[in-house]
Amino acid sequence: MYRFLLTPRWWGINLFSVLAIPVCLFMGSWQLSRFEARVESHEEQQRTVSRAEHAKPEPLSRLLPVDAVTSGRTAEVTGRYDTSRPLLVPDRSLEGRRGFYVLSLLRTHAGTGGHGKALPVVRGWLPGDADPSRVPRTPRGEVRVTGALQASETQGTPGVRAEGGLPKGQLGMISAAALVNVVPYDVHDAWITVQHIPADSKLKPVPPVRPDNTGLDIKAFQNLGYTAEWFVFAGFVVFMWFRLFRRDAELAKDAALGIIPGPQEQDPEGASGQSRSPASTA
């Protein structure tokens, strides 16, 4: 009854099914592993932020380069602020309110003497439009700065390209790439946000954010959606195989019972669209 499985058509169906099902299962498992990795990254980031509130500050050099493990940890660095180049980062929200970041570049020491790379420091946040006259005076002289370490941003102020850029003294995103044409010295590919600000200051601390492509963001749930899609594809292949098998098996059973003509009993002339009438066979 199942001799139809040996036909070339069914060889092709079986080969496709044997190859498609493992591929779908593999891709679904891979997408699931990506989602689980993001969940673990999110949990680790939450633990890092919690520990950072009470953790002892660590030297900046020990935490570079910034990755998913070091992002959010408390870094400590010594240097002098470049007071000649105050910078603002507009259109940044905090607690549902629109405002801007106050950014200063800290010229760090280079070992035995001189200046090393500068470190972008977000000293705090102010509400409203970016206005240099509202910014508290930048500390002068030697300072020791501690704050949550962050990786350079890859996305910044929305609409900057469409508007043709920002006014002088403003940045769309905090990164070494954005600062390369603003300052004449090297800048770390990282930044810190000061968490402990005096109560009498107008500035509000900017909480650390997760690194890009980590945590439970929209991309994480896209991975979960792709996981379901690939497993559905695998189930669909199995469903279609059994549907085709059941149909051909029923046709073979009917042919064996004589309900319908078998493949060898069909009239050759019927293949050309001409069927014999009862009168022609009399």
WOCORHU-V543891 format. One line per field, one symbol per residue. psi: psi as a letter, one per 20 degrees, with the letter a starting at -180 (. if undefined). Layout:
psi: ???
This chain:
psi: hkiiijqhghggggggghhgghgghghghghhhgghhhggggghhghghghhhjqpqqqhhiiqqpahgipiqoqpqqapqniimqqqorlpqpkjqpbqqopqpoorqmdiraqbqqppooiaqqqaqoohiipqppqrapqopqrppqqqqipcpqjghhijrrrpjqqhqoqhhhihjhqjrqpqlrrqpphopqhiqhqpqoqqrqqqkramahhghgghghghghhggghhggghghggggghhhghghhhijhqqrhiiqphhhhjjpqprhhhi.
